[in-house]
Amino acid sequence: MDHSTIEPLNRVFLQLGPITIYWYAVFIMSGVALGLFLAIREGKKMGINSEFFYDLVTYGLPISIIGARIYYVAFSWDYYSSHPEDIIKIWQGGIAIHGAIIAAFIFGYFFCKKRKVSFWLVADIASVSFIIAQAIGRWGNFMNQEAHGGVVPGATLDAQREFLQSLFIPDFIVNNMYINEAYYHPTFLYESLWNMVGFLFIVFVLRKLPKLLVGEIAAFYAVWYSIGRYMVEGMRTDSLMLTESIRMAQFISITTIVLVLILVIYRRLAKKNLITYQSFYVKNSHKE
């Protein structure tokens, strides 16, 4: 095969005069839209009106983007300390999902407190939206040929291509992973599929457990995503580093898993103000 004839997919979704809409933005906003739809639908079952979620996204989305940028800049300070004028140039790339999640978590806590809505209930609903939105959003990285892993095994380009095809990866993905005369691991795909499996597990298994506590869907999401991110991060070539040998995302993932498991065990053992979804649904049905 003549690999030199392979062209990357067009990053541009639509060109309207001076306005350029990229596939990256389309995938990100599609994830947000689907997440909002699911949150509103689930919220109605819990007695939370749609206006709450519209406001949550309207204010929370820009705050999350700012959080994602601050996180990225903070752990790329060697560069930005010498180029402070680039800090605000978010359009040039440079956001981190962990920063977005942390910002969303903090904002969501105070937003729920102000609106007098259970934070843990909203966190559970939002976690389902987060994980499916992340699964969709990663395809934006694919279109940009970014956030990929290292070069796949193979002494020749044909061998590298055959390796990816042996994983039953479609040709259009394999072709777009041909970058700088080598084939790279499509880590975006690994993470997207991992998140999709987590989403399906929450919807079809976890939610149906009779003794599931309010707050434990969010806990599952945090642990599930962290496990997947830890594994995928080890393959990536563009990781933010905590030290020369420790990747920041892996450190955050391990820390998250430990803290969340401690919290879940503590809540179960303390047995204070614990509400199961089973009793919650019964309580709401009586209100009707």
C-alpha positions in Angstrom: 0.0 0.0 0.0 1.2 3.5 -0.8 0.8 5.1 2.6 1.8 8.5 1.3 -1.5 8.9 -0.5 -3.5 8.8 2.8 -5.0 12.2 3.6 -6.3 13.3 7.0 -10.0 13.9 7.4 -11.1 17.5 7.0 -11.3 19.2 10.4 -13.8 21.7 9.1 -17.5 20.8 9.5 -18.8 24.0 7.8 -17.4 27.2 6.3 -19.8 30.2 6.3 -17.8 33.1 4.9 -15.3 34.2 7.6 -16.9 31.8 10.1 -15.4 28.3 10.4 -17.1 25.6 12.4 -14.9 22.7 13.3 -15.8 19.0 13.8 -14.3 19.3 17.3 -16.9 21.9 18.3 -19.7 19.8 16.7 -18.7 16.7 18.7 -18.3 18.7 22.0 -21.6 20.5 21.6 -23.4 17.3 20.5 -22.2 15.7 23.7 -23.4 18.6 25.8 -26.8 18.6 24.0 -27.3 14.9 24.6 -26.2 15.2 28.2 -28.6 18.0 28.8 -31.4 16.1 27.2 -30.8 13.0 29.4 -30.4 15.2 32.6 -33.7 16.9 31.9 -35.5 13.6 31.3 -34.1 12.0 34.5 -34.6 15.2 36.5 -38.3 15.1 35.8 -38.5 11.7 37.4 -36.8 13.2 40.5 -39.0 16.2 40.7 -36.4 18.7 39.3 -37.6 21.0 36.6 -35.9 21.5 33.3 -35.1 25.2 34.1 -32.7 24.0 36.8 -30.6 22.1 34.2 -30.8 24.8 31.6 -29.4 27.2 34.1 -26.8 24.7 35.4 -25.4 24.3 31.8 -25.7 28.0 30.9 -23.5 29.0 33.8 -21.6 25.8 34.4 -20.3 25.2 30.9 -18.2 28.4 30.6 -17.0 27.9 34.1 -15.9 24.3 33.2 -14.1 25.5 30.1 -12.3 28.1 32.2 -11.4 25.4 34.8 -10.1 23.2 32.0 -7.9 26.0 30.7 -6.6 27.0 34.2 -5.7 23.3 34.9 -3.8 23.0 31.6 -1.9 26.3 32.0 -1.0 25.5 35.6 0.6 22.2 34.6 2.3 23.7 31.5 3.6 26.7 33.5 7.2 26.3 32.2 5.9 27.5 28.8 3.2 30.0 29.9 5.4 31.7 32.5 7.5 32.7 29.5 4.6 33.4 27.2 1.8 34.9 29.4 0.2 36.4 26.4 -0.7 32.9 25.2 -2.7 32.1 28.4 -5.9 33.4 27.0 -5.4 31.9 23.5 -7.6 28.9 24.2 -8.5 28.7 20.5 -4.9 27.5 19.9 -5.7 24.4 22.0 -4.8 23.4 25.6 -7.7 22.3 27.8 -7.8 19.4 30.3 -10.9 17.4 31.1 -9.9 17.0 34.8 -9.9 20.7 35.2 -13.4 20.9 33.7 -14.7 18.2 36.0 -13.2 19.8 39.1 -14.6 23.2 38.1 -18.0 21.7 37.4 -18.0 19.8 40.7 -17.3 22.9 42.7 -19.7 25.1 40.8 -22.4 22.4 41.0 -22.1 22.2 44.7 -22.8 25.9 45.3 -25.4 26.0 42.6 -27.4 23.2 44.2 -27.0 24.7 47.6 -28.4 28.0 46.3 -31.3 26.4 44.6 -31.9 24.0 47.6 -31.6 20.9 45.5 -29.8 17.7 46.6 -26.2 18.0 45.4 -25.7 14.2 45.4 -28.9 13.6 43.4 -27.8 16.2 40.8 -24.3 14.7 40.8 -25.8 11.3 40.0 -27.9 12.7 37.1 -24.9 14.8 35.8 -22.5 11.9 35.9 -24.6 10.0 33.4 -24.6 13.1 31.2 -20.8 13.6 31.7 -19.8 10.1 30.7 -21.8 10.0 27.5 -20.7 13.5 26.6 -17.1 12.5 27.1 -17.6 9.4 24.9 -18.9 11.7 22.1 -16.5 14.6 22.7 -13.4 12.4 22.3 -14.2 12.1 18.6 -13.3 15.7 18.3 -9.8 14.8 19.2 -9.9 12.2 16.5 -10.8 14.8 13.9 -8.0 17.0 15.1 -5.5 14.1 15.1 -4.6 14.9 18.7 -4.6 13.2 22.2 -3.4 10.0 20.5 -1.1 7.4 21.8 2.4 6.4 20.7 3.4 4.6 17.5 1.8 1.1 17.3 4.0 -2.0 17.1 5.4 -2.9 13.7 8.8 -2.6 12.0 7.1 -1.4 8.8 4.1 0.8 8.0 2.3 -2.2 6.6 2.9 -4.1 9.9 1.7 -1.1 11.9 -1.5 -0.8 9.8 -2.1 -4.6 10.1 -1.8 -4.2 13.9 -4.6 -1.7 14.0 -6.7 -3.7 11.6 -6.3 -6.7 13.8 -8.1 -4.8 16.5 -11.1 -4.5 14.2 -10.6 -0.8 13.9 -12.4 0.6 10.8 -10.2 1.9 8.0 -11.3 5.5 8.3 -10.0 5.6 11.9 -6.8 3.8 10.9 -6.2 6.2 8.1 -6.6 9.3 10.4 -4.1 7.7 12.8 -1.5 7.9 10.1 0.5 10.9 11.3 4.0 12.0 10.4 4.7 8.8 8.5 3.7 6.4 11.3 0.5 4.9 12.7 -0.5 5.8 16.3 -2.7 4.3 18.9 -6.2 5.8 18.7 -6.5 6.4 22.4 -9.5 8.6 21.8 -11.3 5.5 20.6 -10.2 3.4 23.6 -11.4 6.1 26.0 -14.6 6.7 24.1 -15.5 3.0 24.1 -14.7 2.7 27.8 -17.0 5.6 28.6 -19.7 4.1 26.5 -19.5 0.8 28.3 -19.7 2.7 31.6 -22.7 4.7 30.4 -24.6 1.5 29.4 -23.7 -0.2 32.7 -25.1 2.8 34.7 -28.3 2.9 32.7 -29.1 -0.8 32.4 -27.5 -2.3 35.5 -26.5 0.2 38.2 -29.7 2.2 38.3 -31.7 -1.0 38.8 -30.0 -2.1 42.0 -32.5 -1.8 44.8 -30.0 -0.8 47.5 -28.2 1.8 45.4 -27.7 5.0 47.4 -28.2 8.5 46.1 -24.6 9.7 45.3 -23.3 6.3 44.3 -23.9 6.7 40.6 -21.5 9.7 40.8 -19.1 7.6 42.8 -19.2 4.8 40.1 -18.6 7.4 37.4 -15.6 8.9 39.1 -14.0 5.5 39.7 -14.9 4.1 36.3 -13.6 7.1 34.4 -10.5 7.2 36.5 -9.6 3.6 35.8 -10.1 4.1 32.1 -8.2 7.4 32.1 -5.3 5.9 34.0 -4.9 3.1 31.5 -5.2 5.3 28.4 -3.0 8.0 29.8 -0.1 5.6 29.9 -0.3 5.4 26.1 -0.5 9.1 25.3 2.3 11.2 24.0 1.0 14.6 25.1 0.5 14.1 28.8 0.8 16.9 31.3 3.5 15.9 33.8 3.5 16.3 37.6 7.1 15.3 37.7 9.5 13.9 35.1 8.1 10.4 35.6 4.5 10.9 36.9 1.7 11.9 34.6 -0.7 14.3 36.1 -3.8 12.6 34.9 -2.7 9.3 36.3 -2.0 10.9 39.7 -5.4 12.5 39.7 -7.0 9.3 38.7 -5.4 7.2 41.4 -6.2 9.9 44.0 -9.8 10.1 42.9 -10.3 6.3 43.1 -8.9 6.1 46.6 -10.8 9.1 47.9 -14.1 8.0 46.4 -13.9 4.5 47.7 -13.1 5.8 51.2 -16.2 8.1 50.9 -18.5 5.3 49.8 -17.3 3.0 52.5 -17.6 5.7 55.2 -21.1 6.6 54.1 -22.2 3.0 54.2 -20.7 2.4 57.6 -21.8 5.7 59.2 -25.4 5.1 58.0 -26.3 8.7 58.3 -28.9 10.4 56.1 -28.6 7.6 53.5 -31.3 7.5 50.9 -31.7 4.6 48.5 -33.2 5.2 45.1 -35.8 2.6 45.9 -37.1 4.6 48.9 -36.7 7.8 47.0 -39.0 6.6 44.2 -41.6 5.4 46.7 -41.5 8.8 48.5 -42.0 10.7 45.2 -44.8 8.4 44.1 -46.7 9.3 47.3 -46.3 13.0 46.5 -48.1 12.3 43.2 
